[in-house]
Amino acid sequence: MIKKYISIVKSLVFKRWEHRSYAAFNTLHREVKIGMLATSYFICLGYMNTFAQAETDSITNRIRLAEVQVTAHRAPSLYSEVGRLITVVPRSEIDALPVQSVQGLLKYMMNVDVRERGPLGVQADLSLRGGSFDQVMILLNGVNITDPQTGHHNLNLPVDLNSIERIEIIEGPAARVHGPNAFSGAVNIVTATSTQNKVSANILTGEHGLYSAGASLNHNIGNTTSFFSASKGSSNGYIDNTDFDLMNLFYQIRYQKDSESLNFQTGYTTKAFGANSFYTAAYPNQYEETRTFFSSLGFETGKIIKLKPTIYWRRHHDRFELFRDKNDAPDWYVNHNYHLTDVYGGNINATIPWTLGKTSVGGELRSENIWSNNIGNELDEPLDVPGEEGVFFTKSYSRANASLFFEHNFKVGNFSVSGGVMANFNSGLDYHLNWFPGVDVSYWVSPRWKWLASYNQSLRMPTFTDLSYNSPIHVGNADLEPEEAATLETGMKYISSVFSGHANAFYRKGKNLIDWGRPLGQEEYTTTNVNEIDAYGVEVMATLFPHKLGLLFVQKMEIGYAWLEQNKNPDPGYESRYVLNHVKHKLNIGIQHKIMGNVSARWNFLYQDRVGSYQSSADDALVEYKPFLMTDLRLTWKHQNWRFFAEATNLFDEEYYDMGELARPGRWIKAGIQLTLDY
């Protein structure tokens, strides 16, 4: 009998998953014995009943992650095959973390610097690898939604965290894939469409008058999937003038039949918030309202040659009030700032597989436009500001961007290469054609060890704010040159069922980086090219699943450390707003464990040490940023279709600053409930 069983096990050997030659186990060059999988499953069946929440660590979940297509290359690329450092945060991890927004989640990621001004995604500045918040490209389902006016608006997303399936973080230049302005990296947010019909509702409440409510619907009819989500939230604010009110609406429809597909998405978001010390602590009673509309339509066709055209449009309204109460405004303050940006464009991508790999060619046209009362060139005739009475746009500015690209991907045994170039022209500054070459290389040293290396060049055009924003304390610079950089990096990855991790190092040679700054004693901040700044850093990340070693109490442990240095020493007394105050040391430790039954806990310990200083509004003295250690905790109870949670951010009420004199929230306790029903 035993011999017969062994014979059956030996015969049940396969190297593919879902009949794909590029699937996870084939990529890892490993054979999988179905008999062993089945035996392991039945042995662990009792364990899974007790620890039902360990889906994050399940074999199935890890296979799905390896099979995910990510946006690191022009050609469709699997996460397991990419030769770049990419962090993918899946839905299971999002549910466990003590966060309520994309911004809150990203603060735990290595080499990501998030300067957040409130929960639920009210406003935050995001930077990667010591770059500025204008150097990161934000994509929604692969479509560029970056704001040309200012990076402050890049994360005005029409979706809340409950509507997101996963987040992809591409560290390092991504210009040859996504175009200029993916200078120091890109973040792609993927929404939660599914082949399963389901409806979900959630509600959150907390201190400082915080509340949020949302609902989503996923419905399938034949080859068509529709996804709709809506959310609303507000708070009285954790300190004076940090109140907010926001709303999100999003709809997506996907049609898939054989090799043909259609993807339409549209979203709308509104935000109104007290912007305490937003641009300067000298005027703490600032206020802002924004409205953002976004829509895109994409197709994919072709059985062998894949042709994928996409068109998109993004409109953004912004009203910024330096003095929220006009009665408190001085005589020189005549009017608020009003801005309207329109961005529309289209791109086409063709992927051609052949004997030596996959070749991708294509191009993109993008138009960026602004109407304002303080940004741009003077209009011949004023224009009415939509939604406002007696207010006019008096200035405008437009520029066009055109790009062509070529990329080739090939694989020989354990060796993979992706190389290409993008040619780009921008009319705004009348520059010649710019070239962005790059190459990514990876090699599976063994079934568990993978070596990565890459070289890429990037460029970022100045934002409209950089060029011509003017206020009593800000002076734009129309003569700014675009930022340029070349980045070289290498690293190793290790993958197993019990432990995974990576170590990575990079060197970036930067030129003409743009900063808002001021010498000591000067009141106005001005934009300048701060010439050459070289950056170099190291990132180490490790994930351990102790329950697979018999430590059933602890499900998951993560530890990550990032170190970053820049070689630019500012003049004595110079205050840098964005470029020269990067996070030098960042340590994050996450522990997820069971408490009893279906109750689990997730702890996060975040240590940050930022270089640089800010100028005190009280006595004009320079104040250096101090390191801090922050602790966050979430308790979760799952029961069938219900999920209850309670969380405390900044559990020990640490006082800290990461944006000038704006104090960050102390301890903030929240609780919520979510119901999800399949039908």
Beta strands, then each sheet from edge to edge (+ up, - down):
strand 1: 13-14
strand 2: 32-33
strand 3: 69-70
strand 4: 77-78
strand 5: 86-90
strand 6: 112-116
strand 7: 124-128
strand 8: 136-140
strand 9: 143-144
strand 10: 164-171
strand 11: 185-191
strand 12: 198-206
strand 13: 210-221
strand 14: 224-235
strand 15: 244-257
strand 16: 260-274
strand 17: 287-300
strand 18: 306-321
strand 19: 337-354
strand 20: 357-372
strand 21: 377-384
strand 22: 392-412
strand 23: 415-426
strand 24: 434-444
strand 25: 449-460
strand 26: 470-471
strand 27: 474-475
strand 28: 483-495
strand 29: 499-511
strand 30: 514-518
strand 31: 525-529
strand 32: 533-544
strand 33: 554-566
strand 34: 575-576
strand 35: 583-596
strand 36: 599-610
strand 37: 613-615
strand 38: 622-624
strand 39: 628-639
strand 40: 642-649
strand 41: 668-678
sheet 1: 1+ 2-
sheet 2: 3+ 4-
sheet 3: 5+ 10- 11+ 8+ 9-
sheet 4: 6+ 7-
sheet 5: 21+ 22- 20+ 19- 18+ 17- 16+ 15- 14+ 13- 12+ 41- 40+ 39- 36+ 35- 33+ 32- 29+ 28- 25+ 24- 23+
sheet 6: 26+ 27- 31- 30+ 34-
sheet 7: 37+ 38-
end
